[in-house]
């Protein structure tokens, strides 16, 4: 029966993976310029072979987390703080609490946005209904 790879072996496996900037851009549907920007912000740290960037599996995972964080509405500073959690010793409750706090804050922002959208849609329904009633009354008076 096969056994699960240890975390150390999984980490080694991720580190052995290599990607070009073009491969990552294609995989994630972003520009190479965006990837270089994330590198400039300290979120990615590819190896270099002359002028060629060589991204590891770890860089790929970090890029995936950056894009997820952006999609969830986190700032790059917040994303960097969360990513740093992965580099620290496991079990750091302060780092996990930081992430939970940011997630809760983002949840509250998104729920407020959803409520605002629901209110706006309800207002649109009322206005649309009023416009239809007025148009129907006008058409009825004109005999068309």
C-alpha positions as CSV (number, residue, x, y, z in Angstrom):
1,X,0.0,0.0,0.0
2,X,1.5,3.4,-1.0
3,X,2.2,5.8,1.8
4,X,1.7,9.6,1.7
5,X,4.8,11.6,1.1
6,X,6.1,13.4,4.1
7,X,5.8,17.2,4.2
8,X,9.6,17.5,3.7
9,X,9.4,15.3,0.6
10,X,6.4,17.3,-0.7
11,X,8.4,20.5,-0.2
12,X,11.4,19.0,-2.0
13,X,9.1,18.0,-4.9
14,X,7.7,21.5,-5.1
15,X,11.2,23.0,-5.1
16,X,12.3,20.7,-7.9
17,X,9.6,22.0,-10.2
18,X,10.8,24.7,-12.6
19,X,8.7,27.2,-14.7
20,X,9.5,30.0,-17.1
21,X,7.7,33.4,-16.7
22,X,5.8,32.6,-19.9
23,X,4.6,29.3,-18.6
24,X,3.3,30.9,-15.4
25,X,1.7,33.8,-17.3
26,X,-0.1,31.3,-19.6
27,X,-1.2,29.0,-16.8
28,X,-2.7,31.8,-14.7
29,X,-4.0,34.0,-17.6
30,X,-1.9,37.0,-16.6
31,X,0.8,39.0,-18.2
32,X,4.5,38.5,-17.7
33,X,4.6,42.2,-16.6
34,X,2.2,41.4,-13.7
35,X,4.5,38.5,-12.6
36,X,7.5,40.9,-12.7
37,X,5.5,43.4,-10.7
38,X,4.8,40.8,-8.0
39,X,8.5,40.0,-8.0
40,X,9.3,43.7,-7.5
41,X,6.9,43.7,-4.6
42,X,8.8,40.9,-2.9
43,X,6.0,38.3,-3.4
44,X,8.0,36.1,-5.7
45,X,11.7,35.3,-5.7
46,X,12.7,33.4,-8.8
47,X,16.2,32.1,-9.3
48,X,18.2,33.6,-12.2
49,X,20.2,32.0,-15.0
50,X,21.8,35.1,-16.5
51,X,18.8,37.3,-17.4
52,X,16.3,34.4,-17.4
53,X,14.0,34.0,-14.5
54,X,13.5,30.5,-13.2
55,X,10.4,30.0,-11.0
56,X,10.2,27.1,-8.6
57,X,7.1,25.2,-7.6
58,X,7.1,27.4,-4.4
59,X,7.0,30.5,-6.6
60,X,4.1,29.0,-8.5
61,X,2.1,28.3,-5.3
62,X,2.9,31.8,-4.0
63,X,1.6,33.3,-7.3
64,X,-1.5,31.3,-7.1
65,X,-2.1,32.6,-3.5
66,X,-1.4,36.2,-4.6
67,X,-4.0,35.9,-7.3
68,X,-6.5,34.3,-4.9
69,X,-5.9,37.1,-2.4
70,X,-6.4,39.7,-5.0
71,X,-9.6,38.0,-6.1
72,X,-10.8,38.1,-2.5
73,X,-10.0,41.8,-2.3
74,X,-6.9,41.8,-0.2
75,X,-4.2,44.4,-0.6
76,X,-0.7,43.4,-1.7
77,X,0.5,44.3,1.8
78,X,-2.1,42.0,3.4
79,X,-1.2,39.2,0.9
80,X,2.5,39.6,1.7
81,X,1.7,39.2,5.4
82,X,-0.3,36.1,4.8
83,X,2.3,34.6,2.5
84,X,5.0,35.2,5.1
85,X,2.9,32.9,7.3
86,X,3.9,30.0,5.0
87,X,7.6,30.7,5.5
88,X,7.4,30.8,9.3
89,X,7.5,27.9,11.7
90,X,4.2,26.0,11.6
91,X,1.7,26.5,14.4
92,X,2.2,30.2,14.8
93,X,-1.1,31.1,16.3
94,X,-0.5,34.9,15.9
95,X,-0.1,34.5,12.1
96,X,-3.1,32.3,11.8
97,X,-5.1,34.8,13.9
98,X,-3.9,37.6,11.5
99,X,-5.2,35.6,8.5
100,X,-8.5,34.9,10.2
101,X,-9.0,38.6,11.1
102,X,-8.3,39.7,7.5
103,X,-10.7,37.0,6.2
104,X,-13.4,38.3,8.6
105,X,-12.8,41.9,7.6
106,X,-13.0,40.9,3.9
107,X,-16.2,38.9,4.5
108,X,-17.8,42.0,6.1
109,X,-16.8,44.2,3.2
110,X,-18.2,41.7,0.7
111,X,-21.4,41.2,2.7
112,X,-21.9,45.0,2.8
113,X,-21.3,45.1,-1.0
114,X,-23.8,42.4,-1.5
115,X,-26.4,44.2,0.6
116,X,-25.7,47.4,-1.4
117,X,-26.2,45.5,-4.6
118,X,-29.5,43.9,-3.3
119,X,-30.8,47.4,-2.3
120,X,-29.8,48.8,-5.7
121,X,-31.5,45.9,-7.5
122,X,-34.7,46.4,-5.5
123,X,-34.7,50.2,-6.3
124,X,-34.2,49.3,-10.0
125,X,-37.2,46.9,-9.8
126,X,-39.4,49.7,-8.4
127,X,-38.3,52.3,-11.0
128,X,-38.7,49.7,-13.8
129,X,-42.2,48.9,-12.6
130,X,-43.1,52.6,-12.3
131,X,-41.8,53.3,-15.9
132,X,-43.8,50.3,-17.3
133,X,-47.0,51.5,-15.6
134,X,-46.6,55.0,-16.9
135,X,-45.7,53.8,-20.4
136,X,-48.7,51.5,-20.4
137,X,-51.0,54.3,-19.2
138,X,-49.6,56.6,-22.0
139,X,-50.1,53.9,-24.6
140,X,-53.7,53.3,-23.4
141,X,-54.6,57.0,-23.6
142,X,-53.1,57.3,-27.1
143,X,-55.0,54.2,-28.2
144,X,-52.1,52.2,-29.4
